[in-house]
Amino acid sequence: MAKSSSFKPELQQQSSINEELDKIENFFQQLQRPKNLNEIRDRTEKFCQQHSERKIILITSGGTTVPMEHNTVRFIDNFSAGTRGSASVE
């Protein structure tokens, strides 16, 4: 009995993590995909194939705008020129 009660906090924590992951997944499922998503995927895949003999890391940088609803009236914006990301790569 003592063993099962000692695992309850871990189970509760895992349950809480799973709930948060579900919320995140649901949020992204509701967003519209970028119109050029297939192009982005194709270019990324081509780049990775061209450099398949090397170790590569894909780093994205720059501004981000995330809508808070389907009919975007409100959004979260992170303006960035991407200089920190490019400097980190170098």
Summary of the structure (lengths in Angstrom):
residues: 90
radius of gyration: 20.0
end to end distance: 55.7
largest distance: 57.2
contacts: 152
relative contact order: 0.09
helix: 56%
strand: 9%
